[in-house]
Amino acid sequence: MRSLSLLLAYLRSVRWSLWAALALRFAIPLAVIALPFLVLVRGAVTLYSAGHWPAWLALGVSGLATIAVVAAYAAIATRRLTGRARFGWIVRWVALPLVLGFVVRGLVFLDSSHAQGDAVRAEYWETHPLLRLALATLELADDRLVITDMSRTPADYARMGLPVVAGTMHAPQADGWVHAVDIHTRGRGFFVNLLVEGYFRAMGFRTRRHGGTGDHLHVELPLN
C-alpha cells in the first residue's frame, strides 16, 4: 500500500512538472512579445496618473524605453545570427521607425471596423492619446474589437433617454480630451470579455461593466 501511495505521489509530481514546463514554454514567448507594449502603454499611463507627468512627456519617455527594448531584442537576434550586435544601427533603422510608426498610427487612425459608426470614429481624435494608444495595441490581438462610444454631451444623454451623468469621463476634461470609451461586449463570450477587461486593468486603466445603452465595458483613464 505504501509503495502504491509513493507511486501515485510520483505520478502526480511528474504530471504537474509537465504542466509547469508546458505553461512556461508558452509563457516565455508571450512575455517577450508583451513586454514592449507593456513598457509603452503601462509605462506612459503610470507616469501620467501616478507620476503626474504631462501626457505627451509620459508618452515620449515610455516610447524611448520601448525603442530600447525593441533594439535589445533585435541586437540579441542579430548577434545570434551573425555574431555581431550593431546596437546603434538597429536603434536608428529598426527600433525607432518601428515604434514611432506604431505610435503615430495608433494616435491618428482608427479602422472603421473597430468603430460603431462614423460618428464614433470621428470622435477618436477627441480621445486622450494614452487611451488611443491602448486601443491601438488591443487592435493587434482583437480583430473583433468594436468601440461603441467615446465623447458624450448632455444632449447625447437626453437623446438616449438617460440621465445626465455629472463628472462623466466621456465629456471633455480640463485638458480638452475625452478620458473614457465604451467597448462592445454582447455576443463576444465570457472569456474574451474577461481578457479584454484584464488587458485594460493590466495597462493601468479603470474598467466597469454595465448597461445603460446596452451591455458594454466602460474604460477610463485614471485621474492625473
C-alpha positions as CSV (number, residue, x, y, z in Angstrom):
1,M,0.0,0.0,0.0
2,R,2.8,2.4,0.9
3,S,4.5,1.6,-2.5
4,L,1.3,2.4,-4.3
5,S,1.0,5.7,-2.5
6,L,4.5,6.6,-3.3
7,L,3.9,5.7,-7.0
8,L,0.8,7.9,-7.1
9,A,2.6,10.8,-5.5
10,Y,5.4,10.4,-8.0
11,L,3.0,10.4,-10.9
12,R,1.2,13.5,-9.6
13,S,4.5,15.3,-9.3
14,V,5.5,14.3,-12.8
15,R,2.2,15.4,-14.2
16,W,2.4,18.8,-12.5
17,S,6.0,19.1,-13.7
18,L,4.9,18.5,-17.3
19,W,2.1,21.1,-16.9
20,A,4.5,23.6,-15.4
21,A,7.0,23.0,-18.2
22,L,4.3,23.4,-20.9
23,A,3.0,26.6,-19.2
24,L,6.5,28.0,-19.1
25,R,7.1,27.2,-22.7
26,F,4.1,29.3,-23.7
27,A,4.5,32.0,-21.0
28,I,8.0,33.0,-22.0
29,P,7.3,33.9,-25.7
30,L,4.1,35.7,-24.6
31,A,6.0,37.7,-22.1
32,V,8.7,38.6,-24.7
33,I,6.0,39.8,-27.1
34,A,4.0,41.6,-24.4
35,L,7.0,43.5,-22.8
36,P,7.4,46.3,-25.4
37,F,3.6,47.1,-25.3
38,L,3.6,46.9,-21.5
39,V,6.5,49.4,-21.4
40,L,4.9,51.6,-23.9
41,V,1.3,51.8,-22.7
42,R,1.5,50.9,-19.0
43,G,4.7,52.9,-18.6
44,A,3.0,56.0,-20.1
45,V,-0.2,55.5,-18.0
46,T,1.9,55.1,-14.8
47,L,4.0,58.2,-15.4
48,Y,0.8,60.2,-16.3
49,S,-1.5,59.0,-13.5
50,A,0.9,58.2,-10.6
51,G,3.8,60.5,-11.5
52,H,1.5,63.4,-12.7
53,W,3.6,63.9,-15.8
54,P,2.1,65.7,-18.8
55,A,0.6,63.2,-21.3
56,W,3.0,63.9,-24.2
57,L,6.0,63.8,-21.9
58,A,4.9,60.5,-20.4
59,L,4.3,59.1,-23.9
60,G,7.7,60.3,-25.1
61,V,9.6,58.7,-22.2
62,S,7.8,55.4,-22.5
63,G,8.3,55.5,-26.2
64,L,12.1,55.9,-25.8
65,A,12.1,53.0,-23.3
66,T,10.2,50.9,-25.8
67,I,12.7,51.7,-28.5
68,A,15.5,50.5,-26.2
69,V,13.6,47.2,-25.5
70,V,12.9,46.6,-29.2
71,A,16.5,47.4,-30.1
72,A,17.8,45.0,-27.4
73,Y,15.6,42.2,-28.9
74,A,16.9,42.9,-32.4
75,A,20.5,43.1,-31.1
76,I,20.3,39.8,-29.4
77,A,18.8,38.2,-32.5
78,T,21.4,39.6,-34.9
79,R,24.2,38.6,-32.5
80,R,23.0,35.0,-32.5
81,L,22.7,35.0,-36.3
82,T,25.8,36.9,-37.3
83,G,27.9,37.1,-34.2
84,R,27.6,41.0,-34.2
85,A,25.2,43.3,-32.5
86,R,25.2,46.8,-34.1
87,F,23.0,48.4,-31.4
88,G,23.3,52.0,-32.7
89,W,22.4,51.0,-36.3
90,I,19.5,48.9,-35.0
91,V,18.1,51.8,-32.9
92,R,18.2,54.2,-35.9
93,W,17.0,51.9,-38.7
94,V,14.8,49.3,-36.9
95,A,13.6,50.2,-33.5
96,L,13.0,53.9,-33.9
97,P,10.9,53.6,-37.2
98,L,9.0,50.6,-35.9
99,V,8.0,52.2,-32.6
100,L,7.4,55.6,-34.0
101,G,5.3,54.3,-36.8
102,F,3.2,52.2,-34.4
103,V,2.6,55.2,-32.1
104,V,1.8,57.7,-34.8
105,R,-0.6,55.3,-36.5
106,G,-2.3,54.5,-33.2
107,L,-2.7,58.1,-32.4
108,V,-4.2,59.3,-35.7
109,F,-6.1,56.3,-37.2
110,L,-8.9,54.0,-36.1
111,D,-10.1,51.4,-38.6
112,S,-13.7,51.7,-39.4
113,S,-14.2,48.0,-38.5
114,H,-13.5,48.9,-34.9
115,A,-15.9,51.8,-34.6
116,Q,-19.7,51.6,-34.3
117,G,-20.4,54.1,-36.9
118,D,-18.7,57.1,-38.5
119,A,-19.7,59.4,-35.6
120,V,-17.7,57.3,-33.1
121,R,-14.7,57.1,-35.5
122,A,-14.8,60.9,-35.8
123,E,-14.5,61.2,-32.0
124,Y,-11.2,59.3,-32.0
125,W,-9.1,62.5,-32.2
126,E,-11.0,63.9,-29.2
127,T,-9.9,60.9,-27.0
128,H,-6.9,61.1,-24.7
129,P,-3.7,59.9,-26.5
130,L,-2.9,57.3,-23.9
131,L,-6.3,55.7,-24.3
132,R,-5.9,55.8,-28.1
133,L,-2.6,54.1,-27.8
134,A,-4.1,51.3,-25.6
135,L,-6.9,50.8,-28.1
136,A,-4.4,50.6,-31.0
137,T,-2.4,47.9,-29.1
138,L,-5.6,45.9,-28.4
139,E,-6.5,46.0,-32.1
140,L,-3.4,43.9,-32.8
141,A,-4.9,41.0,-30.8
142,D,-8.6,41.6,-31.2
143,D,-9.9,41.9,-34.7
144,R,-13.5,41.9,-33.5
145,L,-13.0,44.9,-31.2
146,V,-15.8,47.5,-31.6
147,I,-15.8,50.8,-29.8
148,T,-19.4,51.9,-29.2
149,D,-19.0,55.3,-27.6
150,M,-16.3,57.9,-26.8
151,S,-17.4,61.5,-26.4
152,R,-20.8,62.5,-24.9
153,T,-22.6,65.8,-24.3
154,P,-25.7,66.4,-22.2
155,A,-27.7,66.4,-25.4
156,D,-26.4,62.8,-26.1
157,Y,-27.7,61.6,-22.8
158,A,-31.1,63.2,-23.5
159,R,-31.3,61.6,-26.9
160,M,-30.6,58.2,-25.4
161,G,-33.2,58.6,-22.7
162,L,-30.6,58.5,-19.9
163,P,-30.0,60.9,-17.0
164,V,-27.1,63.2,-17.4
165,V,-24.1,61.9,-15.5
166,A,-22.2,64.7,-13.7
167,G,-18.4,64.5,-14.0
168,T,-18.5,61.8,-16.7
169,M,-15.2,61.0,-18.2
170,H,-17.0,60.8,-21.6
171,A,-17.1,64.6,-21.5
172,P,-14.0,66.7,-22.5
173,Q,-11.9,67.1,-19.4
174,A,-9.7,70.1,-18.3
175,D,-7.1,69.1,-20.9
176,G,-9.6,69.1,-23.7
177,W,-9.6,65.3,-24.2
178,V,-12.3,62.7,-23.5
179,H,-10.9,60.2,-20.9
180,A,-13.3,57.2,-21.5
181,V,-14.5,54.8,-24.1
182,D,-17.1,52.0,-24.2
183,I,-16.3,48.6,-25.7
184,H,-18.9,46.3,-27.2
185,T,-19.3,43.1,-25.2
186,R,-22.5,41.4,-26.3
187,G,-22.0,38.1,-28.1
188,R,-18.3,38.1,-27.5
189,G,-18.1,35.4,-25.0
190,F,-17.3,35.4,-21.3
191,F,-13.5,34.7,-21.6
192,V,-13.0,37.2,-24.4
193,N,-14.6,40.0,-22.4
194,L,-12.7,38.9,-19.3
195,L,-9.4,39.0,-21.3
196,V,-10.2,42.5,-22.7
197,E,-11.1,43.8,-19.3
198,G,-7.9,42.2,-17.8
199,Y,-5.8,43.8,-20.5
200,F,-7.1,47.3,-19.7
201,R,-6.6,46.8,-16.0
202,A,-3.1,45.5,-16.6
203,M,-2.3,48.6,-18.6
204,G,-3.4,50.8,-15.6
205,F,-6.9,51.8,-16.7
206,R,-10.1,51.7,-14.7
207,T,-12.9,49.5,-16.0
208,R,-16.6,48.9,-15.2
209,R,-19.0,46.5,-16.9
210,H,-22.6,47.9,-17.0
211,G,-25.7,48.5,-19.1
212,G,-27.3,51.9,-19.8
213,T,-27.4,51.9,-23.6
214,G,-26.7,48.2,-23.7
215,D,-24.2,45.8,-22.1
216,H,-20.7,47.2,-22.6
217,L,-17.3,47.6,-20.9
218,H,-16.6,51.2,-19.8
219,V,-12.8,52.0,-19.8
220,E,-11.4,55.2,-18.4
221,L,-8.0,56.8,-17.7
222,P,-7.1,57.3,-14.1
223,L,-7.0,60.9,-13.0
224,N,-3.7,62.7,-13.3
